[in-house]
Amino acid sequence: MKDFSKIFNMLREKGVKIKMDSLLKRFKKVKILVIGDIMIDRFIWGRVSRISPEAPVPVVLFEKEEFLLGGAANVINNIVSLGGIGSICGIVGDDEMGNKLIKKFEEMGIDTKGIFIEIGRQTTIKTRIIAHQQQVVRIDRETTSSPKNSLMAEVLEFLKNNIGQQISIYIKGADITLRGELIELYSDSLTILTFFKQRIYIPKDSVGYIEIKKEEKKK
């Protein structure tokens, strides 16, 4: 939701008057294709009562855990929660989490024809261990190498057949290899919302809105 809020605030600063109810009603008619990293955000909650005798690190006593949609999966979740019609394109592994993600999307009524499964790939899971409302450590499980060329060809073929939709791009990691092809494919689309997590250079007239991390702006 915060991504949409930033857009609204940006427009308000430029003197554009927006009626939220009217905007949301129009939003429900828009079909949006989300392209990018599909991942799971896993949170482990606990409490610390002592320091480990093995190393100067806290011992976290497990209390609960939860799994949330992350990355591009979180973007499509926000779109659907606002009443939008969404589909998603990305790559997952042939593992339990990949299957759970696909099943979750189907339950939400999200078109999954654009999800491609790569044998041997680890579906990205970002695990955050939190104690006393503070993150202690984060553990990432992911495949950092680029997908196979044959699979990337399938992904690009799918994207070529879906030109004309509103686009949201959330890319970091291995799928960044898609960026050049995506810019070329969608440069003439009406609206492209980009949510890149790496510093890249895109022609200004190619997109409607760009969000880059603050750390990246300083480079």
N, CA, C and O of each residue as an XYZ file, in Angstrom:
876
protein
N       0.809     -1.200      0.000
C       0.000      0.000      0.000
C       0.848      1.258      0.000
O       0.442      2.268     -0.575
N       2.024      1.225      0.635
C       2.840      2.427      0.735
C       3.306      2.894     -0.630
O       3.517      4.092     -0.820
N       3.476      1.988     -1.595
C       3.912      2.388     -2.921
C       2.870      3.268     -3.589
O       3.221      4.260     -4.228
N       1.581      2.920     -3.452
C       0.523      3.719     -4.014
C       0.429      5.066     -3.309
O       0.155      6.080     -3.950
N       0.654      5.088     -1.999
C       0.606      6.324     -1.244
C       1.656      7.306     -1.733
O       1.396      8.507     -1.804
N       2.836      6.812     -2.071
C       3.895      7.679     -2.575
C       3.479      8.330     -3.885
O       3.760      9.504     -4.124
N       2.805      7.553     -4.735
C       2.345      8.098     -6.010
C       1.316      9.195     -5.772
O       1.377     10.257     -6.393
N       0.364      8.935     -4.866
C      -0.665      9.925     -4.565
C      -0.035     11.212     -4.033
O      -0.399     12.309     -4.457
N       0.918     11.071     -3.096
C       1.565     12.245     -2.514
C       2.341     13.023     -3.566
O       2.343     14.254     -3.557
N       3.000     12.309     -4.475
C       3.753     12.964     -5.534
C       2.825     13.796     -6.414
O       3.167     14.914     -6.798
N       1.666     13.259     -6.729
C       0.712     13.971     -7.568
C       0.133     15.181     -6.844
O      -0.070     16.236     -7.444
N      -0.132     15.019     -5.546
C      -0.659     16.133     -4.769
C       0.323     17.300     -4.733
O      -0.078     18.460     -4.830
N       1.609     16.987     -4.592
C       2.636     18.023     -4.555
C       2.675     18.809     -5.856
O       3.078     19.972     -5.865
N       2.260     18.187     -6.953
C       2.243     18.862     -8.248
C       0.919     19.593     -8.494
O       0.684     20.129     -9.577
N       0.061     19.604     -7.472
C      -1.188     20.329     -7.594
C      -2.309     19.561     -8.248
O      -3.324     20.147     -8.624
N      -2.148     18.262     -8.391
C      -3.196     17.448     -9.003
C      -4.213     17.039     -7.939
O      -3.842     16.470     -6.912
N      -5.481     17.322     -8.178
C      -6.531     16.970     -7.230
C      -6.996     15.540     -7.488
O      -7.317     15.162     -8.615
N      -7.022     14.778     -6.439
C      -7.400     13.370     -6.576
C      -8.541     13.039     -5.614
O      -8.469     13.347     -4.424
N      -9.560     12.429     -6.123
C     -10.624     11.911     -5.279
C     -10.374     10.421     -5.130
O     -10.498      9.655     -6.085
N     -10.019     10.023     -3.909
C      -9.619      8.636     -3.683
C     -10.682      7.639     -4.121
O     -10.366      6.645     -4.775
N     -11.917      7.888     -3.774
C     -12.982      6.947     -4.118
C     -13.100      6.775     -5.626
O     -13.258      5.663     -6.129
N     -13.021      7.896     -6.339
C     -13.134      7.856     -7.792
C     -11.953      7.116     -8.399
O     -12.111      6.344     -9.344
N     -10.766      7.357     -7.850
C      -9.561      6.717     -8.362
C      -9.615      5.210     -8.164
O      -9.252      4.447     -9.059
N     -10.072      4.779     -6.982
C     -10.150      3.357     -6.692
C     -11.194      2.661     -7.561
O     -11.010      1.509     -7.954
N     -12.286      3.357     -7.861
C     -13.298      2.778     -8.739
C     -12.727      2.547    -10.133
O     -12.993      1.520    -10.756
N     -11.945      3.499    -10.618
C     -11.318      3.365    -11.923
C     -10.241      2.283    -11.888
O     -10.028      1.567    -12.865
N      -9.569      2.181    -10.743
C      -8.489      1.206    -10.604
C      -9.017     -0.218    -10.757
O      -8.313     -1.087    -11.272
N     -10.235     -0.460    -10.320
C     -10.812     -1.798    -10.376
C     -11.023     -2.286    -11.810
O     -11.212     -3.479    -12.049
N     -10.988     -1.354    -12.754
C     -11.189     -1.725    -14.154
C      -9.866     -1.969    -14.882
O      -9.850     -2.393    -16.037
N      -8.770     -1.698    -14.196
C      -7.456     -1.794    -14.833
C      -6.877     -3.203    -14.682
O      -6.917     -3.791    -13.602
N      -6.343     -3.729    -15.778
C      -5.657     -5.014    -15.739
C      -4.154     -4.761    -15.645
O      -3.584     -4.058    -16.479
N      -3.521     -5.334    -14.632
C      -2.106     -5.078    -14.382
C      -1.313     -6.379    -14.378
O      -1.681     -7.342    -13.705
N      -0.232     -6.394    -15.127
C       0.688     -7.528    -15.147
C       1.916     -7.159    -14.325
O       2.603     -6.185    -14.632
N       2.191     -7.933    -13.286
C       3.364     -7.710    -12.437
C       4.478     -8.645    -12.898
O       4.276     -9.853    -13.015
N       5.650     -8.080    -13.159
C       6.793     -8.865    -13.629
C       7.913     -8.758    -12.611
O       8.234     -7.654    -12.171
N       8.523     -9.886    -12.220
C       9.675     -9.768    -11.334
C       9.906    -10.941    -10.410
O       9.474    -12.065    -10.666
N      10.605    -10.643     -9.319
C      11.026    -11.662     -8.368
C       9.868    -12.075     -7.466
O       9.336    -11.273     -6.698
N       9.498    -13.330     -7.577
C       8.424    -13.881     -6.746
C       9.079    -14.548     -5.544
O       9.899    -15.452     -5.702
N       8.721    -14.108     -4.359
C       9.392    -14.638     -3.171
C       8.473    -14.720     -1.965
O       7.359    -14.196     -1.964
N       8.974    -15.391     -0.943
C       8.284    -15.529      0.338
C       9.055    -14.744      1.400
O      10.278    -14.847      1.492
N       8.333    -13.962      2.198
C       8.919    -13.316      3.369
C       8.508    -14.130      4.597
O       7.329    -14.208      4.943
N       9.493    -14.726      5.239
C       9.233    -15.554      6.415
C       9.706    -14.812      7.669
O      10.827    -14.305      7.714
N       8.853    -14.757      8.670
C       9.188    -14.076      9.921
C       9.165    -15.082     11.073
O       8.178    -15.791     11.268
N      10.246    -15.135     11.823
C      10.319    -15.965     13.022
C      10.391    -15.028     14.219
O      11.314    -14.221     14.336
N       9.415    -15.142     15.101
C       9.336    -14.281     16.275
C       9.759    -15.057     17.526
O       9.421    -16.231     17.682
N      10.489    -14.399     18.401
C      10.919    -15.054     19.629
C      11.363    -14.036     20.669
O      11.111    -12.839     20.536
N      12.020    -14.529     21.695
C      12.523    -13.637     22.742
C      13.923    -14.098     23.153
O      14.276    -15.274     23.064
N      14.692    -13.124     23.602
C      16.071    -13.385     24.006
C      16.184    -13.295     25.521
O      15.746    -12.321     26.132
N      16.774    -14.318     26.113
C      16.954    -14.306     27.574
C      18.415    -14.462     27.971
O      18.780    -14.260     29.129
N      19.258    -14.829     26.985
C      20.664    -15.033     27.314
C      21.527    -14.962     26.054
O      21.020    -14.981     24.932
N      22.815    -14.881     26.262
C      23.802    -14.895     25.185
C      24.381    -16.301     25.084
O      24.633    -16.957     26.095
N      24.586    -16.747     23.868
C      25.087    -18.098     23.647
C      26.489    -18.266     24.233
O      27.327    -17.373     24.102
N      26.749    -19.419     24.887
C      28.103    -19.693     25.390
C      29.070    -20.079     24.261
O      30.283    -20.136     24.461
N      28.509    -20.342     23.072
C      29.327    -20.769     21.933
C      29.914    -19.586     21.156
O      30.974    -19.701     20.541
N      29.214    -18.454     21.191
C      29.640    -17.256     20.459
C      28.874    -16.071     21.037
O      27.818    -16.264     21.639
N      29.380    -14.853     20.868
C      28.702    -13.672     21.429
C      27.471    -13.262     20.618
O      27.424    -12.176     20.040
N      26.490    -14.143     20.588
C      25.248    -13.890     19.864
C      24.068    -14.244     20.755
O      24.191    -15.112     21.619
N      22.918    -13.584     20.560
C      21.753    -13.898     21.385
C      21.140    -15.249     21.034
O      21.163    -15.665     19.876
N      20.598    -15.923     22.027
C      19.841    -17.156     21.819
C      18.365    -16.775     21.766
O      17.816    -16.267     22.743
N      17.724    -17.020     20.622
C      16.326    -16.647     20.437
C      15.440    -17.853     20.691
O      15.557    -18.872     20.010
N      14.552    -17.737     21.673
C      13.599    -18.800     21.974
C      12.391    -18.629     21.070
O      11.686    -17.624     21.159
N      12.150    -19.596     20.205
C      11.086    -19.531     19.205
C       9.711    -19.394     19.851
O       9.401    -20.076     20.828
N       8.880    -18.487     19.284
C       7.497    -18.322     19.747
C       6.487    -18.568     18.624
O       5.496    -19.273     18.816
N       6.746    -17.981     17.451
C       5.814    -18.171     16.335
C       6.515    -17.811     15.030
O       7.585    -17.202     15.029
N       5.890    -18.200     13.917
C       6.407    -17.811     12.615
C       5.246    -17.558     11.666
O       4.151    -18.086     11.857
N       5.494    -16.743     10.636
C       4.467    -16.473      9.637
C       5.115    -16.316      8.271
O       6.277    -15.923      8.157
N       4.344    -16.629      7.236
C       4.818    -16.540      5.862
C       3.962    -15.519      5.121
O       2.734    -15.602      5.141
N       4.610    -14.553      4.467
C       3.911    -13.515      3.723
C       4.424    -13.470      2.293
O       5.537    -13.910      2.007
N       3.606    -12.938      1.403
C       4.021    -12.775      0.024
C       5.036    -11.645     -0.053
O       4.824    -10.579      0.525
N       6.146    -11.874     -0.769
C       7.194    -10.869     -0.852
C       7.561    -10.525     -2.287
O       7.185    -11.239     -3.216
N       8.296     -9.432     -2.469
C       8.742     -9.015     -3.787
C       7.574     -8.732     -4.723
O       6.629     -8.033     -4.357
N       7.644     -9.276     -5.926
C       6.572     -9.081     -6.900
C       5.263     -9.692     -6.412
O       4.183     -9.222     -6.772
N       5.356    -10.739     -5.594
C       4.155    -11.365     -5.038
C       3.417    -10.402     -4.111
O       2.187    -10.408     -4.055
N       4.167     -9.578     -3.387
C       3.556     -8.577     -2.519
C       2.888     -7.476     -3.342
O       1.830     -6.969     -2.968
N       3.512     -7.112     -4.463
C       2.933     -6.085     -5.339
C       1.582     -6.547     -5.877
O       0.612     -5.791     -5.840
N       1.510     -7.789     -6.377
C       0.247     -8.286     -6.912
C      -0.791     -8.426     -5.805
O      -1.985     -8.251     -6.047
N      -0.346     -8.740     -4.602
C      -1.250     -8.833     -3.459
C      -1.873     -7.464     -3.165
O      -3.068     -7.374     -2.882
N      -1.063     -6.394     -3.232
C      -1.576     -5.037     -3.014
C      -2.582     -4.650     -4.089
O      -3.602     -4.024     -3.800
N      -2.289     -5.027     -5.331
C      -3.186     -4.693     -6.435
C      -4.548     -5.348     -6.246
O      -5.586     -4.706     -6.404
N      -4.530     -6.635     -5.905
C      -5.778     -7.371     -5.703
C      -6.547     -6.832     -4.495
O      -7.775     -6.753     -4.517
N      -5.811     -6.462     -3.439
C      -6.469     -5.932     -2.234
C      -7.174     -4.607     -2.508
O      -8.125     -4.253     -1.811
N      -6.711     -3.868     -3.528
C      -7.351     -2.612     -3.924
C      -8.471     -2.833     -4.940
O      -9.105     -1.882     -5.397
N      -8.704     -4.092     -5.283
C      -9.779     -4.403     -6.214
C      -9.344     -4.492     -7.652
O     -10.181     -4.637     -8.542
N      -8.039     -4.407     -7.904
C      -7.541     -4.483     -9.266
C      -7.542     -5.895     -9.810
O      -7.679     -6.862     -9.061
N      -7.389     -6.007    -11.122
C      -7.323     -7.313    -11.777
C      -5.866     -7.562    -12.129
O      -5.293     -6.852    -12.955
N      -5.270     -8.562    -11.510
C      -3.840     -8.747    -11.687
C      -3.443    -10.118    -12.193
O      -4.128    -11.115    -11.966
N      -2.317    -10.138    -12.884
C      -1.653    -11.380    -13.262
C      -0.173    -11.188    -12.967
O       0.283    -10.060    -12.780
N       0.577    -12.279    -12.923
C       1.967    -12.181    -12.507
C       2.864    -13.017    -13.406
O       2.466    -14.074    -13.896
N       4.082    -12.527    -13.614
C       5.053    -13.245    -14.432
C       6.386    -13.299    -13.689
O       6.915    -12.269    -13.271
N       6.913    -14.489    -13.531
C       8.178    -14.650    -12.833
C       8.577    -16.111    -12.819
O       7.921    -16.954    -13.431
N       9.659    -16.401    -12.115
C      10.199    -17.752    -12.065
C      10.281    -18.234    -10.626
O      10.738    -17.504     -9.746
N       9.840    -19.463    -10.388
C       9.965    -20.092     -9.073
C      10.653    -21.441     -9.249
O      10.828    -21.921    -10.368
N      11.037    -22.039     -8.136
C      11.678    -23.341     -8.196
C      10.678    -24.474     -8.122
O       9.510    -24.261     -7.798
N      11.135    -25.677     -8.420
C      10.277    -26.860     -8.325
C      10.341    -27.405     -6.905
O      10.741    -28.548     -6.684
N       9.943    -26.575     -5.946
C      10.023    -26.956     -4.540
C       8.712    -26.650     -3.827
O       7.765    -26.148     -4.433
N       8.669    -26.953     -2.560
C       7.432    -26.783     -1.777
C       6.948    -25.342     -1.776
O       5.754    -25.097     -1.947
N       7.857    -24.376     -1.587
C       7.455    -22.976     -1.523
C       6.951    -22.476     -2.875
O       6.014    -21.681     -2.941
N       7.577    -22.946     -3.947
C       7.113    -22.562     -5.275
C       5.690    -23.033     -5.514
O       4.862    -22.292     -6.045
N       5.410    -24.260     -5.123
C       4.053    -24.803     -5.266
C       3.057    -24.060     -4.382
O       1.921    -23.820     -4.791
N       3.477    -23.695     -3.173
C       2.594    -22.961     -2.267
C       2.244    -21.588     -2.827
O       1.107    -21.132     -2.705
N       3.233    -20.929     -3.445
C       2.986    -19.618     -4.038
C       1.957    -19.705     -5.156
O       1.025    -18.903     -5.213
N       2.126    -20.676     -6.040
C       1.189    -20.838     -7.151
C      -0.219    -21.122     -6.636
O      -1.193    -20.558     -7.134
N      -0.322    -21.990     -5.646
C      -1.626    -22.323     -5.064
C      -2.265    -21.098     -4.418
O      -3.473    -20.889     -4.535
N      -1.455    -20.287     -3.738
C      -1.961    -19.075     -3.088
C      -2.491    -18.098     -4.127
O      -3.555    -17.510     -3.935
N      -1.767    -17.919     -5.218
C      -2.219    -17.012     -6.276
C      -3.539    -17.488     -6.862
O      -4.445    -16.689     -7.101
N      -3.642    -18.776     -7.088
C      -4.876    -19.327     -7.663
C      -6.046    -19.100     -6.728
O      -7.150    -18.798     -7.182
N      -5.824    -19.241     -5.426
C      -6.878    -18.996     -4.440
C      -7.322    -17.534     -4.452
O      -8.477    -17.229     -4.155
N      -6.397    -16.630     -4.798
C      -6.696    -15.202     -4.840
C      -7.309    -14.781     -6.165
O      -7.669    -13.618     -6.347
N      -7.430    -15.736     -7.102
C      -7.998    -15.422     -8.399
C      -7.018    -14.739     -9.334
O      -7.430    -14.040    -10.261
N      -5.720    -14.932     -9.102
C      -4.674    -14.308     -9.908
C      -4.248    -15.258    -11.019
O      -4.010    -16.441    -10.777
N      -4.155    -14.738    -12.228
C      -3.740    -15.538    -13.382
C      -2.272    -15.948    -13.207
O      -1.405    -15.093    -13.026
N      -1.999    -17.253    -13.262
C      -0.633    -17.756    -13.031
C       0.020    -18.312    -14.300
O       1.031    -19.010    -14.225
N      -0.555    -18.003    -15.454
C       0.020    -18.533    -16.704
C       1.441    -18.016    -16.927
O       2.226    -18.634    -17.646
N       1.766    -16.885    -16.309
C       3.085    -16.296    -16.493
C       4.117    -16.748    -15.479
O       5.232    -16.227    -15.464
N       3.767    -17.711    -14.626
C       4.733    -18.235    -13.671
C       5.415    -19.458    -14.278
O       4.757    -20.415    -14.687
N       6.728    -19.407    -14.327
C       7.506    -20.491    -14.917
C       8.325    -21.194    -13.836
O       8.900    -20.549    -12.959
N       8.367    -22.513    -13.912
C       9.066    -23.327    -12.909
C      10.388    -23.814    -13.496
O      10.422    -24.389    -14.584
N      11.470    -23.576    -12.767
C      12.781    -24.068    -13.207
C      13.247    -25.178    -12.272
O      13.364    -24.973    -11.064
N      13.507    -26.339    -12.828
C      13.975    -27.477    -12.039
C      15.345    -27.166    -11.448
O      16.252    -26.716    -12.149
N      15.480    -27.412    -10.154
C      16.745    -27.173     -9.473
C      16.906    -25.781     -8.902
O      17.856    -25.528     -8.161
N      15.990    -24.860     -9.231
C      16.063    -23.500     -8.693
C      15.415    -23.429     -7.318
O      14.399    -24.078     -7.071
N      16.000    -22.646     -6.428
C      15.450    -22.415     -5.102
C      14.475    -21.242     -5.158
O      14.861    -20.131     -5.524
N      13.235    -21.479     -4.804
C      12.302    -20.365     -4.666
C      12.812    -19.456     -3.551
O      13.131    -19.924     -2.458
N      12.886    -18.166     -3.831
C      13.494    -17.230     -2.888
C      12.677    -17.102     -1.596
O      11.476    -16.834     -1.621
N      13.363    -17.302     -0.480
C      12.755    -17.134      0.851
C      13.660    -16.226      1.666
O      14.848    -16.507      1.824
N      13.104    -15.143      2.180
C      13.873    -14.240      3.029
C      13.336    -14.388      4.452
O      12.209    -13.995      4.754
N      14.169    -14.963      5.314
C      13.756    -15.252      6.688
C      14.315    -14.197      7.631
O      15.526    -13.981      7.686
N      13.439    -13.549      8.364
C      13.836    -12.542      9.339
C      13.543    -13.056     10.740
O      12.408    -13.416     11.052
N      14.566    -13.088     11.579
C      14.401    -13.519     12.970
C      14.286    -12.268     13.833
O      15.186    -11.429     13.857
N      13.169    -12.158     14.537
C      12.862    -10.947     15.305
C      12.653    -11.285     16.771
O      11.929    -12.222     17.107
N      13.297    -10.512     17.643
C      13.129    -10.677     19.094
C      12.954     -9.308     19.720
O      13.722     -8.385     19.448
N      11.931     -9.181     20.566
C      11.655     -7.911     21.258
C      11.517     -6.766     20.259
O      12.078     -5.688     20.451
N      10.760     -7.017     19.188
C      10.463     -6.013     18.158
C      11.699     -5.542     17.403
O      11.661     -4.486     16.772
N      12.785     -6.294     17.450
C      14.006     -5.924     16.744
C      14.504     -7.090     15.910
O      14.551     -8.229     16.375
N      14.880     -6.789     14.657
C      15.397     -7.848     13.791
C      16.807     -8.221     14.225
O      17.693     -7.371     14.312
N      16.996     -9.511     14.494
C      18.294    -10.006     14.951
C      19.185    -10.357     13.762
O      20.368    -10.017     13.735
N      18.601    -11.039     12.787
C      19.370    -11.459     11.611
C      18.400    -11.789     10.478
O      17.235    -12.100     10.725
N      18.881    -11.722      9.243
C      18.081    -12.143      8.099
C      18.843    -13.225      7.345
O      20.049    -13.112      7.128
N      18.128    -14.276      6.947
C      18.718    -15.392      6.209
C      18.037    -15.476      4.846
O      16.813    -15.589      4.771
N      18.817    -15.422      3.776
C      18.270    -15.509      2.425
C      18.558    -16.875      1.811
O      19.692    -17.353      1.820
N      17.518    -17.483      1.286
C      17.673    -18.733      0.523
C      17.228    -18.431     -0.900
O      16.044    -18.193     -1.139
N      18.157    -18.438     -1.842
C      17.818    -18.125     -3.220
C      18.909    -18.622     -4.164
O      20.050    -18.855     -3.766
N      18.524    -18.773     -5.412
C      19.487    -19.101     -6.459
C      19.889    -17.790     -7.116
O      19.039    -17.081     -7.655
N      21.174    -17.462     -7.077
C      21.628    -16.166     -7.588
C      22.026    -16.199     -9.061
O      22.202    -15.149     -9.678
N      22.169    -17.387     -9.625
C      22.533    -17.487    -11.039
C      21.323    -17.199    -11.930
O      20.177    -17.359    -11.512
N      21.597    -16.775    -13.152
C      20.523    -16.464    -14.096
C      19.775    -17.731    -14.508
O      20.362    -18.812    -14.547
N      18.485    -17.603    -14.817
C      17.728    -18.761    -15.304
C      18.301    -19.262    -16.623
O      19.030    -18.537    -17.300
N      17.974    -20.496    -16.989
C      18.456    -21.074    -18.234
C      17.930    -20.288    -19.433
O      16.821    -19.755    -19.399
N      18.731    -20.221    -20.485
C      18.348    -19.461    -21.680
C      17.033    -19.956    -22.276
O      16.225    -19.159    -22.752
N      16.823    -21.254    -22.251
C      15.600    -21.821    -22.821
C      14.363    -21.351    -22.042
O      13.310    -21.092    -22.626
N      14.508    -21.248    -20.723
C      13.390    -20.776    -19.902
C      13.158    -19.287    -20.107
O      12.013    -18.839    -20.167
N      14.236    -18.515    -20.214
C      14.108    -17.085    -20.447
C      13.416    -16.818    -21.781
O      12.667    -15.851    -21.913
N      13.663    -17.665    -22.755
C      13.004    -17.518    -24.057
C      11.495    -17.703    -23.908
O      10.713    -17.006    -24.555
N      11.086    -18.646    -23.050
C       9.665    -18.879    -22.793
C       9.043    -17.674    -22.097
O       7.923    -17.272    -22.413
N       9.776    -17.106    -21.153
C       9.275    -15.938    -20.426
C       9.069    -14.770    -21.382
O       8.025    -14.119    -21.350
N      10.050    -14.501    -22.227
C       9.957    -13.389    -23.173
C       8.833    -13.605    -24.180
O       8.164    -12.652    -24.579
N       8.628    -14.842    -24.589
C       7.526    -15.141    -25.506
C       6.190    -14.829    -24.850
O       5.288    -14.287    -25.487
N       6.068    -15.174    -23.573
C       4.843    -14.864    -22.832
C       4.634    -13.350    -22.763
O       3.521    -12.867    -22.968
N       5.704    -12.603    -22.475
C       5.601    -11.154    -22.341
C       5.227    -10.492    -23.670
O       4.455     -9.534    -23.697
N       5.773    -11.004    -24.759
C       5.445    -10.446    -26.074
C       3.963    -10.585    -26.375
O       3.383     -9.754    -27.074
N       3.353    -11.634    -25.848
C       1.926    -11.873    -26.074
C       1.034    -11.115    -25.100
O      -0.191    -11.213    -25.168
N       1.651    -10.358    -24.190
C       0.859     -9.627    -23.204
C       1.169     -8.133    -23.217
O       0.949     -7.443    -22.221
N       1.677     -7.634    -24.340
C       1.913     -6.190    -24.484
C       0.570     -5.468    -24.533
O      -0.377     -5.944    -25.157
N       0.498     -4.328    -23.878
C      -0.734     -3.544    -23.894
C      -1.365     -3.423    -22.523
O      -2.209     -2.555    -22.298
N      -0.957     -4.300    -21.590
C      -1.459     -4.195    -20.230
C      -0.690     -3.110    -19.481
O       0.382     -2.681    -19.908
N      -1.258     -2.675    -18.354
C      -0.505     -1.816    -17.445
C       0.549     -2.712    -16.790
O       0.266     -3.867    -16.470
N       1.747     -2.196    -16.593
C       2.852     -3.028    -16.126
C       3.425     -2.524    -14.812
O       3.605     -1.320    -14.626
N       3.708     -3.441    -13.908
C       4.457     -3.143    -12.693
C       5.654     -4.073    -12.665
O       5.499     -5.289    -12.779
N       6.854     -3.513    -12.513
C       8.075     -4.325    -12.540
C       8.777     -4.263    -11.192
O       9.077     -3.180    -10.691
N       9.034     -5.412    -10.614
C       9.751     -5.492     -9.336
C      10.879     -6.493     -9.544
O      10.669     -7.704     -9.477
N      12.071     -5.978     -9.796
C      13.185     -6.863    -10.152
C      14.420     -6.591     -9.306
O      14.810     -5.439     -9.114
N      15.026     -7.643     -8.809
C      16.349     -7.622     -8.211
C      16.930     -9.009     -8.468
O      16.207     -9.906     -8.901
N      18.200     -9.196     -8.212
C      18.762    -10.533     -8.327
C      18.823    -11.060     -9.743
O      19.059    -10.306    -10.687
N      18.608    -12.373     -9.891
C      18.832    -13.053    -11.170
C      17.967    -12.504    -12.295
O      18.424    -12.420    -13.435
N      16.719    -12.125    -11.995
C      15.809    -11.698    -13.051
C      16.164    -10.340    -13.633
O      15.506     -9.886    -14.569
N      17.197     -9.675    -13.099
C      17.600     -8.377    -13.639
C      18.066     -8.526    -15.084
O      18.149     -7.534    -15.809
N      18.372     -9.753    -15.513
C      18.789     -9.982    -16.901
C      17.660     -9.647    -17.878
O      17.894     -9.503    -19.078
N      16.455     -9.526    -17.369
C      15.302     -9.208    -18.207
C      15.190     -7.726    -18.523
O      14.449     -7.361    -19.436
N      15.890     -6.862    -17.812
C      15.580     -5.439    -17.839
C      15.642     -4.827    -19.241
O      14.751     -4.067    -19.621
N      16.702     -5.155    -20.027
C      16.811     -4.582    -21.360
C      15.656     -4.989    -22.253
O      15.086     -4.159    -22.961
N      15.307     -6.283    -22.219
C      14.212     -6.794    -23.039
C      12.882     -6.163    -22.639
O      12.046     -5.866    -23.493
N      12.689     -5.959    -21.329
C      11.439     -5.384    -20.845
C      11.277     -3.946    -21.308
O      10.194     -3.548    -21.736
N      12.347     -3.166    -21.226
C      12.279     -1.771    -21.646
C      11.919     -1.691    -23.122
O      11.105     -0.861    -23.526
N      12.533     -2.566    -23.932
C      12.252     -2.564    -25.369
C      10.826     -3.008    -25.655
O      10.151     -2.436    -26.511
N      10.366     -4.035    -24.932
C       9.027     -4.568    -25.171
C       7.940     -3.571    -24.794
O       6.951     -3.423    -25.513
N       8.122     -2.881    -23.660
C       7.039     -2.083    -23.100
C       7.248     -0.578    -23.198
O       6.517      0.184    -22.566
N       8.218     -0.140    -23.966
C       8.506      1.293    -24.043
C       7.336      2.101    -24.603
O       7.240      3.301    -24.346
N       6.446      1.462    -25.364
C       5.302      2.162    -25.937
C       4.012      1.936    -25.161
O       2.952      2.390    -25.591
N       4.081      1.243    -24.025
C       2.878      0.991    -23.229
C       2.375      2.292    -22.614
O       3.138      3.243    -22.439
N       1.109      2.324    -22.294
C       0.511      3.537    -21.733
C       1.119      3.907    -20.390
O       1.427      5.074    -20.145
N       1.291      2.925    -19.523
C       1.821      3.182    -18.191
C       2.712      2.036    -17.761
O       2.342      0.869    -17.887
N       3.884      2.369    -17.255
C       4.756      1.352    -16.687
C       5.160      1.816    -15.298
O       5.770      2.875    -15.159
N       4.838      1.060    -14.288
C       5.270      1.362    -12.931
C       6.475      0.489    -12.643
O       6.370     -0.735    -12.729
N       7.616      1.070    -12.304
C       8.806      0.256    -12.082
C       9.243      0.319    -10.635
O       9.264      1.391    -10.029
N       9.582     -0.804    -10.094
C      10.040     -0.903     -8.714
C      11.354     -1.675     -8.720
O      11.411     -2.808     -8.242
N      12.401     -1.072     -9.252
C      13.689     -1.736     -9.333
C      14.436     -1.609     -8.020
O      14.354     -0.580     -7.351
N      15.160     -2.645     -7.650
C      15.953     -2.633     -6.431
C      17.448     -2.523     -6.729
O      18.270     -2.592     -5.816
N      17.796     -2.354     -7.993
C      19.182     -2.117     -8.349
C      19.247     -0.845     -9.179
O      18.267     -0.455     -9.813
N      20.400     -0.207     -9.170
C      20.535      1.031     -9.925
C      20.643      0.715    -11.411
O      21.556      0.004    -11.831
N      19.711      1.242    -12.210
C      19.751      1.047    -13.640
C      19.383      2.361    -14.313
O      18.942      3.300    -13.651
N      19.560      2.425    -15.601
C      19.270      3.630    -16.350
C      18.191      3.333    -17.379
O      18.344      2.451    -18.224
N      17.089      4.090    -17.295
C      15.950      3.859    -18.180
C      15.594      5.188    -18.848
O      15.582      6.217    -18.173
N      15.305      5.200    -20.145
C      14.870      6.438    -20.801
C      13.670      7.029    -20.071
O      12.738      6.303    -19.723
N      13.683      8.331    -19.836
C      12.616      8.968    -19.052
C      11.244      8.774    -19.662
O      10.250      8.662    -18.945
N      11.185      8.733    -21.005
C       9.873      8.608    -21.640
C       9.376      7.168    -21.687
O       8.327      6.892    -22.270
N      10.124      6.246    -21.075
C       9.721      4.839    -21.096
C       8.789      4.479    -19.953
O       8.102      3.460    -20.011
N       8.758      5.312    -18.907
C       8.012      4.927    -17.719
C       7.142      6.066    -17.213
O       7.363      7.239    -17.513
N       6.143      5.670    -16.432
C       5.281      6.668    -15.816
C       5.758      7.052    -14.437
O       5.527      8.178    -13.997
N       6.420      6.143    -13.742
C       6.860      6.402    -12.374
C       7.988      5.455    -12.026
O       7.918      4.263    -12.325
N       9.036      5.981    -11.392
C      10.185      5.165    -11.014
C      10.412      5.291     -9.514
O      10.420      6.400     -8.981
N      10.592      4.183     -8.839
C      10.956      4.206     -7.424
C      12.291      3.491     -7.265
O      12.449      2.347     -7.694
N      13.258      4.180     -6.641
C      14.566      3.589     -6.390
C      14.886      3.794     -4.921
O      14.540      4.828     -4.350
N      15.540      2.829     -4.307
C      15.906      2.945     -2.902
C      16.734      4.196     -2.658
O      17.499      4.615     -3.527
N      16.584      4.804     -1.463
C      17.312      6.014     -1.121
C      18.811      5.815     -1.240
O      19.521      6.716     -1.687
N      19.310      4.634     -0.844
C      20.749      4.376     -0.903
C      21.233      4.459     -2.343
O      22.354      4.896     -2.606
N      20.360      4.026     -3.297
C      20.765      4.037     -4.688
C      20.837      5.462     -5.228
O      21.657      5.758     -6.097
N      19.979      6.348     -4.716
C      19.963      7.724     -5.203
C      21.226      8.468     -4.832
O      21.601      9.440     -5.487
N      21.894      8.002     -3.760
C      23.078      8.681     -3.296
C      24.296      8.353     -4.116
O      25.295      9.069     -4.045
N      24.245      7.268     -4.912
C      25.414      6.830     -5.678
C      25.699      7.780     -6.832
O      26.649      7.568     -7.586
